[in-house]
Amino acid sequence: MVVAAPASGSGKTTVATGLMAAFASRGLAVSPHKVGPDYIDPGYHSLASGRVGRNLDSYMCGPDLIAPLFAHGARGCDLAVVEGVMGLFDGASGEGELASTAHVAKLLRAPVVLVVDASSQSRSVAALVHGFASWDAGVRIGGVILNKVASDRHEALLREAMDQSGVPVLGALRRAEEVGTPSRHLGLVPVAERRAEAVAAVAAMGARVRDGCDLEGLFALARSAGDLGGGAWDAGEVLASSPPPPLPVPTLGGSAPEPPDRPERPRPQTPDRLKNAPVVAVAGGSAFTFSYAEQAELLAAAGAEVVTFDPLRDEQLPDGTRGLVLGGGFPEVFGPELSANEPLRKAVAALAESGAPIAAECAGLLYLSRELDGLPMCGVIDAEARMDARLTLGYRDAVAVSDSSLAEAGTRMRGHEFHRTVVEPGAGSAAAWGMRTPVRRLEGFVQQGVHASYLHTHWAGSPGVARRFVERCAEGSGSDRSGGSAGGSGGSGGSGG
């Protein structure tokens, strides 16, 4: 079932996470999913369900991959709960229903549970629900959970009004501050930064849902979902086929051609392990919490040995590192700690100097910069990063403008930006991407093996990226690129070496 709402702030995360925890406490295997590019909510979903939280993003991965990716994550489970994004019908700007919760619900043939913030209404709730239930005949709203209910009297008024709507009430939750989760400039504080408090919050959400919702009715509703058919996404099988050839590079003032229709070309099966499997180090810990589970799965399927490390605590890269992935997160929150870890900064700079492939997204870009808010970082990229009052947020249609360890020039990808920082300059002499939406511009840096950009991408939508990256790592496996004892001249001060 899909948990949606009329608007953001209605309580989707509380209800969805609470449902996962409540059903998991009954012994059910619950598969957690999140519509859209959000990295933080899936962390709470994982705590609630005991399984990896996965994203379903029809903009970045394409509509055809939603059902296979869902089936991959839900394999072997009794129930799947999909938390929506924003309002039910809100999707990618200018793209109609694409990437909306409603779109994903239709692709999954799943019923929708609408979470309504009832704090400032009574009888009007029925009109609101009626409007959402009748707006799109392809979306089936199977029930409503009334959230932020003030009292027994308030609940009675709401239920009386809902009796006339034809949509059943499957739960009513009172206002409760104790299950709130703290937020800051980019949303909820990730689980990795407050695990003990997050565990308590998730337990409270589960208790609220158990006490206030009709779990039997909700489970019955979930069982009414349509049959998806088809198979589950598999990283190894995906890598066995090559993507279409890259598109020509458009100028920023022109239009890029649409991808031509052409069948996939057969390619020899990617081996489970390349000869002398290259170690790909992936940043984790509290400062680097933004990643999609499929990225590591694709890297492993392409033949890499994936090893996670924590830039806040580990003073060296994993032994034998041949490639480095620095995903998103909050380096601006942990700037002093990252800067203080000078041995690791030097190791990263040395790895970059050796020409090893490095893929850096958003937080990774900041970490590779010369400095962040005046604090020395790795000095790999000749740029300065700082916090900014303006939020940069939205989907992006991009084209690779430089050959890199991730893609050939001309490769078209879709991604997402989400940050309150700026990097100056915003692009190097060899830029990473030519952004096509919403404003045409060059962005990011490509130098030697480094690809650094603000753009978050979902590699399941472009699996050839993982194969190319691992092959580049393997090509350099004969030379000593291990960060285990690397010194290097970069990252030791504001000049970046």
N, C-alpha and C positions, 0 to 999 in steps of 0.2 A: 504494500500500500504506500501511497505517496502522501506525505504530510505537507500541506500547503497552507496559505493564508491570504487574506485580501491585500496585505501590505507588510512591509518589514516592521519588526517590532511587535508583532502580534503574539509571539511565543512559540514559533515553530521549533526552534532548537530545544527549548525546554520540553515540549511535548514529544518530539521525535526521539530525543535522547532518553526521556523517561519511559517511552514505550519500549525502546530497545532494552533498557535495564529491567523493566517489569517482566517482559517476556523471557529474557535470559534467566531471570531468577526463578522462572517456572521450569527451567531445564530445556528450553527450546534453543536451537542453534539459530541465532539471529544475524542476518547479513545487513550491515549498515552502509548506506549510500547517501551522497549529497549531490544535488543538482548544482551545476555551475563550477566556477574555478576556486571556490573557497577551500583553504587549506586548514583552517582552525577548527571548524565544527567537526570534521572527521576524527580529530583527536579525542573529542569528548564521546563521539560515537564508539570509538574503539574501546574506551574505558567501560562503556555501558554494555557492549556486546562481547568483548573479548576477541574480536576479529578486526582485521585491518579495515579502516574506513576508506571507501573508494568514491571517486567523483564520476559523475555522468554529465559530460559537457558536450552538447551537440554542436556547439560553435567550433570548438577546438578540435574535436575528434570526428565530427560529421554525424548526421542522424543515423546512418547505417551501422555505426559501431555501438550505439547505445545499448541495444538488446544483447549483443555478444559480450560487451564489457560487463553488463549487469549479470549475465549468466555466469561469467568467469568469477565474479566476486561472490555470487550467491550459491555457487556449487556446493552441494551437500548440506544446505541449510533448510530449516523448517519454515522460516519466515524472513521476508526482506522488508525493511523500513527505509523509505527514500525521503530524506528531508529536502524540501523545495528551496527555492531562492527568491528573495524579494516577494512581490505579489504574484499570485497564481499565473497571471497572463503576461507578466513583465519579462521580456527577453532581450536579446541583443538589439541595440539601438539601430533603427532603420531596417531591421531584418524580419519584421513581422513576428511570428510566434517562435522563431528559431531561438533555441537555448532557454526558453521559458520552462517553468515547472509544468505548465499545461502541455507543452510540446513533448517533454520527456514522459509524462504520464500516458500520453497517447501512443508514443513509441513502445512503451512497456505494456500497454493495454491494462493498466493498473487503475484501481479505484482511488479516489482522492478523499482524504480526510481534511476538512477545512477547519483550521484553528482561527477562531474569531476573538479579537479583543473586545470583550463586552463591557468594559469598565465604564463607558459613558453612554450606554444605550439600554433600551429594554425591548419594546415592540419593534423598533427599527431593525433589530438583528434579523428578523425574518425577511424583510425586504432586501437587505444586503445579501443574505444567503441565496434568496430567489434569483437575484441578478447574476450572481456568480454561477449558479447551477444552470441557468438558461442561456448564458452567453455563448457557449460553444458546445454543440450537441456531441462532439467527439470526446468531451471531458466528462467523466462520470463522477460527480460528487456523491459519495456513498454515505457520508455522515459528517457531523459537526462536533467539534470539541469547543465548548465555551470557556474561554480563559479570562482570568482576572475578575472573577465573579465576586461581588462584594459581600453578599449575605444569602441566607436561605430565601428571604423574600425576593431578592434580586434574581436568584436562580429560578424561582417559581414563575416570575414574570417572563423571563427569557424562554423557558420551556413552553409556557402557554403560547407565546408568539410563534415559536418554532413548530408547534403542532399544526399550524396552518401552512407551513412551507412545503411539507411533503418530504423534507430531509430529516432523518432521525438524529437526535442528539445522542452522541456516544460518550459524552463525558462533560463534566463541569469542574473547573479547577479554581480554587480560591486564590486570591492574591497572597503571595508569600515571598518575602525578601530573602529568606535563607537559601533559596535555590538559585539566586542570582549569581552570575559569573561576571567578574570585573572586565571592563573594556578599557582600551586606550586608542591611540590614533589610527590603528588599522583594524579595530574590532575587538573581539574577545581575546583575553590573554591566553596563549596556548597552554595546553596541558603540561608540556615539558617544563614550563616555568613555575608551575604551582600544583604539582602532582597530588600531594596530600589533600589540599583544599579541593582540587578537581574531583578526586575520588569521593569526597564527602558530598560535593554538590551533585554529582551524578546519582549517588545513592538517594539523596533527597528528591531529585527529580523522579526517580523510579517509584519511591514511596507515594509521592503525590499522584502519579498516574495510576498506580494500583488502587489508591483510595477513591479517586475521582472519576475513573473511566470504566466503561464496560469492556473489559478485555476480551470476553467471549464474543461480544458483538464485533469488536474490531478484528479479531482473528477470523471470524466468519467472513467479514468483508474482504480481508486480504485473500482468502481462499477463492473468492469470486473473480479474481484477476484472470484475464484471458491467457491462453496458451501462446507463448512467444514463438515456439518453433525454432528451427535453426540451431546452430551450435554455439558453444562458448568461445570467447576470445582466448587465444593461446599464443604466448610470446614466440615460442619456437616455430609454430606454424606460420605466424605472420612474417617472420624473418626469412622464411623459405621463398617468399615471392618478392620481386623487386618492385618498387614504386615506378610510376611513369617517369619518363625523362623530365629533367627540370624545364620550367617555362623560361622564355626569354626574360631578361631583366628589363622592367619598364623604367622609363624616366619618371622622376617624381612629378613631372607636369603632365604625363600622359596616362594612359589606361593600360593595365596589364591584360593580356588576353585571358579568356576563361580556359580552364583545363580542358583539353580535348578528350573526347570519349575514346578510350583505347583499352583493350584487354590487358590484364596483367601478364607480364612475360615470365615464363618459368625460370627459376634459378635453383642451382644445386642447394640442397638442404644445408643450413648453417650448422656446423658441428657444435656439439654440446660444449666442447672446450677447444679453443684454438691451441696450437702447439705452444707450450710454455705460456699458459693462460695469463694474460696481463692483469695485474692488480689495478683496479679502479677504486680510488679512495673517494668516498661520498661523505661530505660534511653533514654532521648531525648535531645533537645536543640542543640546548636552549636557544642558541643564536641562529641556528639553521633548521627550522622546523617545517619549511614549506617544500614538500615534494609529493609527487604522485607515486603510488605503489608500483604502477606499471613501468616506471622508469628503471628501477633496479631489476625488475623481472626481465625487461628487454636487454639490459646490459648483460645479465647472467646468461640469457638465451643466446646472445651474440658471442659468448665465449669468455667473458670477463669473470674474474674473481672479485666480487663486490665486497669492500670492507668499509664499514662506517667508522668515522672518528669524530671527536669533539674538539673543535678549534678553541674552546674555552679552557680545556684541560690538557689535551695532548700536546706535547712539545715537539713531536715529530710526526711526519706522515707515516702511514702504515708501511711496514717493510715491503720493499719491492714495488712501490707505487709507480705505475707507468702512465696513469691518467688521473685526473682530478675533476670531480663534479661538486660545484659550490652552488647549492640551490638558494631558495629564498628564505626569508626569516627576519630577524630583528637585530642586525648588527649595530644599529643606532642606539639600541637599548643597552647593548653590552660592549660599546666602544672601548671603554677603559680596560676591560678584561682582555678583549681581543688584541688591543694594542700592547698590553703588558706581556703577552705571550710572544716575545721577540724570537725565540728559537723557531717556533712554527712559522712565523711570518718570513723568516729567512729561508726556511725549507721550501715554502710555497714559491718564493721568488726564485730560488735556485731551480726548482722543477720547471717553472715557466721559462727560465733562461735556457734550459736544456732543449726546449722545443716540444716538450711533452704536451699532449692534448689536455686542455683545461676548459671546461664548460661552466660558465658562471652566469647565474640569473639573479638580477636584482640585488639581493643581499650579497651574493657572490661578487657582483660588480663593485659594490662599495668596499668589500674586503680587499679586492685586488687594487683598489685605487691608491694614490699616494698618501692621502689622509682622509679621515672622516671626522667632521666637526673639529678639525685642528689636531686630531690624534693620529699618529703614524699608523698606517696600515701596511700592506705588503709591498706597495710601490711597483707593482707589475704594470699597471695602467697609469700613464702620465695624466692624471686628472684628480681633481679634488671633489669630495662629496660632502654634503651638509644637509641637515634637516631643513624642511621648507614648510611654510604654513599651508600651501596648496596641496590638495589631494589629487594625484593623478590616478585615474581609475577608468578602466573600460577595455573592451575587446579590441584587438588590433589585427588587421590584415597586413601581412608583411612579406617582403621578398628579400632573400639573401642577396646582398650586393657584392660580397667578397667570398672567394673560396675559403673554407675553414675546415676545422676538424669535425664540424657538425654537418655541413651541407655545401654543395656546390653553388656558386653564384647562379642566381635564377630560380633557386628552389623557393617555392611559395609555401608559407606556413601561416597558421592562425594562432594567435596567442592572447595574452592578457597582461595589462599593466596595473599595478596596485602599489603605490608608494607615496610617501610624504618626504621624499628626499630629492635632491637634484645633484647631478654630476656635471662638472664643467671642466673641459668641453663635453658636450653631449655625445659626440662621435669622434672617432679617430680618423686618421688619414685613410685607413681602410675600415669603413663602417661595417657593422654587423648586419643591419637591416635597413631597408627602405620601407618605411611605414606608409601604408596607403590610406588608412583610416585612423582617426577622424581627420588628421592633418598630415599632408605629405611632408615627410622629413626623413633625414638620415639619423640613425641611432646606433650606439654601441661601438665596440672595438674588436677588431681582428688583427692579431699580430702573432707571428710564429704559430704555435699551437693553441693560442688563447682565443676563445670566443666569449666575450663578456657583453652583457646587455641587460636592460631592464625588463625585457620581454620574458614572461613566463610562458612556456610551451608544454603541451601534453604529448609526450613522445608516442603514445599509442596512436595518435592521429598521423604521425610521420615516423614510423618505426625504422625507416632507413637511416635516421639520425643515429640510432644506437649502434647499428652495424658499422657505419662509417667511423664513429668515434672509437669503437673497440678495435677495428682494423688499424686505425692510426696508432692506437696504443701498442698493438702487437708489432707494428713495423719498427717501433723504437725499443723493443724489448731486449735487443742485444746490447744496448748501452746502459750504463748505470744511471738510472733516473730515480732511484729510491730516495725518498725524503728522510730516511731513517737517520742519516748522519750528515745531510746536506748543510752546507753553510751558506755560501752565496753572499752577494753584496747588497741585495735589495732588502727593503723593509726595515731597515734599522733606524730610520729617522724620517723627518718630514720630507726630506728630499727623495725618499724612496730608493736610494741607492742607484 
